[in-house]
Amino acid sequence: MPVVWCLAFLLVACGWTGRALAEKKTAPAKATDSADWQIITLQGRKIGYANSITRTEDRDGKSITITEVFTRISIKRFGGKLTTDVNMRTEEDAEGHLLSFYTLQDNPPFSKTESRGTVTGNVATVATTSSGKTFTKEIKLPDDVKSPNWFDRSVKDSPLEIGETRSFRMFEATMGQIAQVSVKQLEPEMTKLLSGEVVKLNKSEMTQSILPGVTSTVYTDDAGDVKKMSMGLLGMETYSCTSEEALKEIAAAEIDLGVETLIDVGVIDRAYETRKVTYKLEAADYDPKTIFLESPTQKVVAGEAGVFQLVVTAVDAGTKGDEPSPEAKYLSSSRFVDLEDPLIVKLANEMAGTETDPVKIAIQAEAFVHKHLKLKNFSTAMATASEVAKSQSGDCTEHGILLAALLRVKKIPSRVVTGLVYAPSLKAFGGHMWTEAYLNGRWVPLDGTLAKGHGDAVHLKTGDSALEESSALPIESFLPLIHVIGRTKLSVDNAEYSK
């Protein structure tokens, strides 16, 4: 479920979450170091922690600031425990220019990704390694771009006045992108801390361009130290705390994010046999037209008082269309869709056999992936195709990525899709990933998790990606789904079935 995979990234990318490396064998903090611990909560329950150390050192007569960040999230997802660790280390000069960075995303037992970057002049060279393979790219940086941690120090040196808004551009290393960040200082406000104490703290609101629609509310004391942050997303908050409190065992059994983020709709009769469904959609704080992608098979119709109609039509492999031919990236190898892996090639050839018809190959690939992943579990956040091929385990993300890879090996353009799918046993929609193949002039949905061999009208699409990014976390394509969870009411106005 992609929404879970997004959580660790959101905490790192939104800033002010803690700046250091915990549970690692680092040198003890010096008296001049800045260290911080925070608890991460979701709907009032602990799901993780963050730890930070920021230190300065003299290097060739220049002051260098080194910031190390460790964030851990551990939750249940439909009964399976998922733990994700994100480490980040940056070096920057006194003006906030990024010199180097390192990130490590670790989702045991199968998925680990490292990304290293150095900045020379205005060019960042980034090398990302996963599954033993390294992808390198260069990113041109604007003259005024700052490191992810520069702003924290700058506002301590020059605090914002009430009503003042300050903006800057930041290089977000976990995504390899440049973000426009804006912070507005508001009136001080009474707020409850982790201890239950209610205190008056300074209040700011922060937004950034790569997380559209997500506003972080930050509470600081008069010294500028963060005491609390609320993300306005799924009830996620962080609180300043002691190391002892942060490192207490995370009781993952207290919250099952898979269940908590379901959208109840009641019974949809013969859901996977639907050919056209018209949904009544009520959205809170977002425009469905910007989230649910318009396509030949999905339309959003505006109604009155924030109520919309979402019309979804099934399409099967073999149905002809006139959608534009896809770009080369939908046939290319990448970090997640690693086509050169010998096992991926072997499985693709086994799957296709002597078949040459792309439509039949696509249907065979869907069924093959369903059978190949023998262990259906929710403990992996997002693995590469080769990792999935070897482990033969995972959930919807692993099914989707492996299917995309097998299709590309057989020269069928493919992409992964995020959105919602109806689960009959739960009578609800939940976050999901599946695959689309370009066949006969149109993009056709395939779902290796279900392997029904045909389309339906209970897959609701919010995003798609070629997964061509080589950054540590290629998450941008999946963010629209975040806005849907907890902010959407769905019901069925009409359902049509094949005759």
N, C-alpha and C positions, 0 to 999 in steps of 0.2 A: 504494500500500500504506500504510494509515493508520499502521502502527507506525513507519515512518520519519518521518512528519510529526510524531509525538509527541516525538521525541528532543530537538529544540531547546527545546521548551516544558519538558520535564522538567528539563533542566539549569538553566533560569532559575527555575522554580518551586521546586526543591528547595533553593535558596539556597546560600551559601558557594561559588559557582562562579566568582567574579570579579565585579567591580563596575564595569565601565567601557566606554567607547566606543573601539574601536580602528579603525585604518585610516580614520579620519575626521579632518577638519582641525580638531581641537580645540586649544585653547591648551596649551602645555607645562605639565606638572604643576609646581605650586609646591612649595617645600620643606615646606609644611604639608599638602600633599595626600597621600592614601593611594592608591597604585597597585599593581596586581597583574596578573600574566599566568598563565594556566594552559593546559595541554594537555588535550584531551579524547580518551580512548581507548575503544575497544570491543574486547573480547577481546584486549587487549594491543596493539592497533594504533591509530595516531592517526587520528581522523576529524574533528578540529576544534580550536578554541582559544577561550578567553575572555579578555577584557581589561577591567580596571576602573580607575576613578578615583573617589575620594570626596573631596570638598572641603567646607569650610564658609565661609560668608560672613556678614557682618553686614548685615541688612536692616531698616531702621527700628528699630534698637536690639535686634533679635532675631537669635539665631544660627540660620541655616538650613543644613541639610546637603543637598548636591546629590550624587547618585550616578548615574553613567552606566555602562551595561552594554552590552557587545557580545559576542555569541556566534555563532560560525560553525560549521556542521557540513557536511561534504562527504563523500558516500559514493557507492558504486555501487549500483544497484538493477537486477538482471537486465541488467547491461551498460551501463545508462544512468547518467550522472553527475547527481546531484542536490545542489545547494548551497542551504542555507537560512541566512539571517542574521536574527538577532533583536537589535534595539537597544531599550534601555529606559533612561529617564531619570526619576528621581524627585526631588522636593523635599519636605523634611519639617522640622518644628520640633525643638527640643531634646528634647521629650518623645516624639518618634517619631510624631507625628500627621502624616499625609500631607497635603500642600498641593496638589501637582499631579503629573502623570505624563505620560509620552509613550512609546509603543511603536511600533516599526516592524518588521513581519515582511516580509522580502523573499525571494522565491523566483524568481529570474530564470529565463527572460525574461518570464514571463507574469503572475505574481501578486505584488502588493504591497499590504499593508494597514497603515494608520496609525491609531493610537488616541490621542486626547488627552483628558485628564481634569483637572478642577479640583475641589477640595473646599471647600465653603462650609458651615461648621457641621458638621452630621452627614450632609450629602448630597454624594455624588460625581456630577458631571455628566460623562458620557463620550460623546465623539463619535468614531465609528469610520468611516473612509473607505476604500473599495476600489472599483475600476472607476469612479472618478469620482463615486461616490454616498456620501453620508454618513448614518449612522444614529446617533441620539442617544437616550440613556436616562439615567435617574437611579437611583442606588443609595443606599439609606439605610445609613449606617454606625453600628455600635454605638459608645458612648462610649469603650470601652477598646481599639478596634481600632488596630493599629500599621501602620507602613509595612513593606514587604518587607525593608528593610535595618536596621531599628531593633535587632533582636536581636543582630546581629553586634557592634554597639557596646556594647550593654548587658552582654554576657557578658565583654567585655574590661574594662569598668569593675567588674563584679562577677562573677568567675568562678564556675562551678558547682563544688560539692564532689562528690567521688566518690560515686555512688549517688543524687545529687540529680536530680530531674526538674523542669523549669521549662516552663510552658505559657503561650501567649498567642494572641491572635487577630490575624490579619494580613490586610490587603486585597491580594489577588493581582490586580494590574492586568491581566496578560495574559489573564485569564479574566473579570475583572470580578466576582470572588466573594470571599467572606470565608472564610478557612481557619483551622482550629484547629491550631496547631503545638505539638508537644511535643519537648523535647530532654532526653535523659538522659545524664549523665556517667558513664562507665565507667572501669575501671582502665586505666592507661597500657598500651600494647601495642607490641611490636616489629612494624614494617611496612616493606615495601620501597618506596623512592621511585623516581622516574623514572630517576635515575642508576644504579640497581641497589643503592645503599647501603641497608642495613637499619639503622633507627634506632628508638629508643624515643620514642613520641609520646603525647600525651594523646588520648583516644578518646571520642567522643560518638556517640549515635544519634539521628536526627531523623525524625519522621513528621509528615505533615500530612493533614488530613481530605479534601482534594480529590484526593489521590493515595493512596487506600486500598490497603494491602498493599505499598506501596513504602517501604522504610526506607533512609535514607542514613546511612552510617557516615563520620564526619568525624574526621580526624587533624590536630591542631594542635600547634604548639610552645608553649613556656612563655609566649611573648609573646601567644598567642592567634591567631597567623597560621595559616591553613589551608595544610597541605602536601599533603594528599591527601584525596579523597572517593571512596567506593565506593557505588554506588547499589543494588547487589544486583539489577540488572536488565540482562540481556543482557551481563553482564560489563563494564558501563560504569564508568569511573573518570576522575577529573581529578587532575592533578598541578600543583603550583606550579612555575614555570619562569621563565626569562628571556624577554624579548621576542624575542630572536633565535631561540630554540628554538621559541617558539610560532608565529612567522611563517614558519617553514620550510614548504615546499610540502607540502600534504596529499596523500599518495600514495593517492588514493581507489581505485586499482586493486588495492590490497592486500586490500580486504574488499568483498564484495558482500553487502549486508544482505538483499537479496531471497533469495539462495541460503542464507545463513547461518541465516535464521529459518524455513526450511521444516520441516515435520513429515512425515517419511517414513512411508508406510504400505504401499508396494508397489503392485501393480497392482489397480485397481478396474475390472473389466470393464464396458464400456459405461457409464461413470460418469454421463454426462448423460442416460441413459435409466433410471436407478434410480428406483424409486417409494417404496421404504422400505429404510433401511439401519440396522442395529443395530451400533454401534461399541463396542469396548472402550476405555475411556478411563482412563488412569492420570495423576493430577495430582500435581505436586510443589508443596507450600506454598500451595495454594489450594483452595477448595471449588468444584467444577464447578457446583454448584447455584446459586452466586452469579454465575457467569460466563456459562454457556450458558443463554440465556433460555428459560424454559418458555413454551410456546404450544401451540395446537392441532396444530402440526406438529413440535414438538420437545420431547422429554421426557428428563430426567436421572434415572436410577434408581441409588440408592446400592447398592454392593456391599461385599465384605469387603476389608479391608487396603488401603483407599484406591483400590480399583478400581471404576469406575462403568460403567454402560451409558448410552450416548447414542443415543436412538432418533429418527431424523429421517424424516419422511414428506413426500413431494412434494405440492404443490398447484398447480393450474393456474388461470389467469385464467378466470373463468366459474363456478368452483365456489362454491356458496352457503355462507354461514356465518352465525353469530349473534354475532360480535364487536361490542363497543360502537361506536357511531358516533364517529368521530374528532373531536378538538377543532379549533377554528378555525385553530390554528397550522399544521395540515397542509395548509391551502389558502392560507396567507398568504405575502406577499413578505418577504424578509429579505436580509441582506447577501450570503449565498451563493446563495440562491434568489431572484434579483432579477427578479421577474416583470414589472416595468414597462419593462424594456429592450426597445426596439423590435425588435431582432433576435430576442429570445426569443419575442415574440409572433408575429413573421413565421414563424419556424421551426415553432412549434406549429400554426399554421394550415395551413402547407404539409404538415406531417406528417399531420394529421387529415383534410384535404380536406373532403369532404362527409359523412364518416362521423359518425354521432351515437351509436352504441352505445359506452358507456364501455369495455367489455371489448375490443372490436375496436380502439378508439383506443389503449388501453394496449399491446396487442401491436404495433400499428404504431409506437408511440413507441419501444419497445425496439429494433426493427429500424432505425428512423430514426437513433437515436443511434449505433448501431453503425456505420452507414455515414457519418454526418456527421463523426465523429472519424477523419479520414483518416490522421493521424500518431499511431500507437500508441507513445507514449514513456513513460519512467519518470523524466523530468526535472522534473516539476511536482509539488509536494507536495500542494497543494489550492487550486484556483482557483474563482472564482465561476462561476455558470452563464453569465453574459454573456461572461466571459473565454474560457470553453470554446467558446461559440458562435462567437466571432470567430477564435480560434486554430485550431479544429478539431483539437486535439491533446490528448493526456493519457493517463492510465492509468485504473484502475478508479474512482478518486475523481472524476475529471472526467466519466466516463460516468454515474456514479451521480447526481451533482449536476445535470447537464444533463437527464437523464431525469426527475428529480423536478420540475424547473422546467416542462418541457413538459406534464407531467401536470396540474400545478396551473393552468396557463393554461387548460386544457380542463376545469377544475372537478373534477378527480379528485384526492382527497386523496392525498398521497404523503409518504414519508420515506426517508431513506437508512439503510442497514443495514451494520454492520461485523461481521466474523467471519472464517471460514476457508472456502476453496473448494479443491476438488481439481483439480490440474493434471495431466492424463494424461501429458503429455510429461516431467514431472518425477517422477511416481509419488509425489506428496507434496501436502500441504495447505499453503497459504500465506495470509498476511493479504490481505483483500479487502474491497471495498465494492460494494454493489449497491443496488437500490431496491425499495421495496414500495409498491403501490398499493392503496387501499381500494376493493374492487369486490364488489358483491353481498353485503355484510355480513361481509367478511373481508379481512384483509391478505394480498396476493398478491405473491410475489417476482418481480421482473423484473430481468434482468441485461443492461445495454446492452453490456457488454464481450463477452459470449458470444452474445447474441441467439438463443437456441434456440427461443423461442416457447412454451416450456412449462417447468414446474418440474422439479426433481430432488431427490435426497436427499444431495447432496454439497456443499451450501451450509450451513455450520454457523454459526448466528447467536450473536453475543455482545453486540450492542448496536444501538440504533437512535436516530435523532434527526430532529426536524423542522427542524433547523438554524435555529432561530429566534433564537439568541443573536447579539447584536451586539458582543460582546467581540472583542478582537484575535485570540484563538485559541479557537474553540468546541470544546474538546477533551475535555470531561468525558465525553461519550457514547461516546468511542472508547477510553477507558482500559482497560475490561475485556479488550480484545484483548491489551494489553501483558502481562497476567499469564499468558496462554496460551503465548506464544512462549518457547521454551527450557525450558518446565516441563511439557510435555505429551507423552504417548505415546498414539498412536492405532493401532488395527487394526480390521479389519472382521470382525465375528462372523457377520453374515448380510446378504445383499443380495437384494432382491426387485425384479422388473421387470414392466412392464405386459405383459399377456398378448396 
